[in-house]
């Protein structure tokens, strides 16, 4: 009996999964997920991400069971665990879908080396990006640094169609190695259980992702160009966590969008604008591939000399206690107590739902970096811990974009005025009113900083590094 082991990572789906299809074509299949918090450089998941992962793995186990495929769960260093499980199974082949972070690629390389030494056929597949980072280059052969030509080049290329499901007669029926209990991993919060808002907001299953995609394309994509900037309206796709965990593939989204562009939204710019948002996701991942330290190092190195008011916060656990006003301001920002209504609304939405509207993310990030003078890496860590859609590429790339230190970044002097932004994008105050009900009462706080003065201070800091 030929046994194939398929190694799941950020691709928690059975449809359009080339590694799973390859395993099924090669023999009887067993599946493995490794919770890797031990390999060098692997970034441990944040709290909200762990909540999503628990439910996504529960869903994946059920979907695989319908195909007769068992899902094994192990915790430890990825390369060691994969080698151990493959040996215990007597696997003749091993397959997985590729990852693009530096430490993750190191782990995958180690697994391939082990497989070669032990006569196990190992193969990796393209599944998580429309095009892989080494395939999209400028005419000079360099990575793109500006989004518009990057997207023009990428969108002119063909994308493969989504793949189907493997047949249900390839499940492994032999004696299985030991599998750990998902509950034993304690991914869900207990004391306190802060995930009530996440449960109210999300269904973390592949089927829910497919439903969300269909609903968005049917009801909202036509108005996406304007509605996506309105936090007071349901104008965005809310597909980001499903893409982050691979419960939806970009090929599935692209194919459905292309069909909608042909059949239902002719004359609307919405589908094309939404397609470009998929392009920004690709752009972020290509940045991470070429800059594995994206979450910690300024791409524009002159920002290494920026006079952050509290540079030590970049090395201090977010929200750590202290007497310094920077720590107090950081805590106020995290908790939605800055006295700036739109910023506070966004931070409270984030804490309750594990999500923040993208327009408000930009405003909240700009306020932290430019009005509070706090290093962008501190905010990036907070979002990493609290967002259900935080991934290793988009999260730091977007923070660097707001800071002005990244690729094709917003100029530093573009400092969002949160009061103006609220008037423009939440004109009736519906969004702010939902999350900051005490606004216009004596209970609401005074602003922690003066917006005009802090803006001038930020521009002075920028002038010092120009």
C-alpha positions, 0 to 999 in steps of 0.5 A: 500500500502506497501512503501519501501524507499531505501537510496542511498549513495556511490552506485549510480547505479541500477544494482547489487544493493541489497538494491534496489532489496530488496526494490522492493521485499518489496513494491512500491519504493521511493529512497532517497539521502542525502547530509550529511555534518552535522552529527558528523565526516562526512567528507565534500566532496572536490570540484572535488568529488562534481562535480562528484556527481552532474553528478552521481546523475543526471544519477541515477535519469534518471536510476531510472525513467526508473524503475518508481522510484522517487529520492528524494534529501535532505540535512542535518544530515543523520539520521534525514533526513531519519527518516523524509522522511520515516515518510512522505512517511509512509514507512514500510521498509527501505534499504541501502547498508553498509558503513564502515567509523566510523562516517557513521556507527554511522549514520546507527546505529542511523537510525536502532535504530529509525526504530526499535522504529517506527516499520519500518523494516530496513535492510542493505546489502553487496554491496561495497566490495568483502568481509566485513572487519569483515569477513577477519581475520588472524589465530589469529583472528586479522585484517591483517597488511600485504597485501600479506597474506590479498590478499591470504586469500581474493582471495581464498574465493568465491565472489557472482555474480552480481545481476540484475535489479528490475522490472519496476512495483515497482515505488512509485506513491503516493504523494511524500515529497518535494525534493530539487533541485540538482542545488540548492546544487551548487555542480558545480563550477561557479565563476570561473568554473574550471571544463572544464578539468573534463568535457573533461576527464570524463563522470560521468555515470554508462553506461560510467563506464561499457564502460570503464570496457569493453574497458579496459578488451578488449584492455589493461588488457593483457599489464597491468603489465608493462603498468600500470606504464607508465604515457605516455601510456593509460595503466591503467583502469581509473575505480577508480572514478566509483568504488568510487561512486559505479557506478560500483560494485567490483562484476561487475568488478570481474565477468568481469575480471574473464571472461576475464581471462578465455576467452581472456588473458590466459598466461598474468599476467595482469588480475591477477595483476589488480585483486590484485589492487582490493585487495589493494582497499579492504585492504584500506577499511579494514584499515579504518574500523578498524582505523576510524581516518585513515586520521588524525592519523599515524598507526605507532605511532612513526611517531607522533614524526617525525620532519616535517619541518612545522607541523602546516601545518597539521592543516592549510587549504591547500594553506593558505598564509604565509611567511614561506618557507614551505607554499611557497613550498606547494603552489608550489607543489599544482600548479605544480611549483616545478621545478621538471618536473614529479612532476609538470606534475602530479600536473597539470594533477590533477588540469586539470582532477581531476585525476593523474596517480598512479605512479606519485601520488607516486612520487608526494607524496614522494616529498612532504613528504620526499623532502619538509618535509611536513606532509603527512596529508597536501597532503592527504587533497589536493588530497581529494579536487582535485581528482574525485576518492578520497575516505575515505579509499584509499586516506589516506591509500595510503598517509600513505603507501608512508609516511611509517606510514601505514599498510604494508607501503613502508619503509620511506627510499624508497625515489622516485627520480623523475628524475630517475622515469621520465627516467624509466617510461616516457623515451621519455618525452611524459607525462611531455611534455604534462603537462609542455610544457615550460620545456627546456625553460627559463620560467621553474622554478629552483627546489625549493629544492635540491633533494640530500640534501633534501633526506639526511635531510629526512633520518636524520629525520627518524633516529631520530624516529627509 
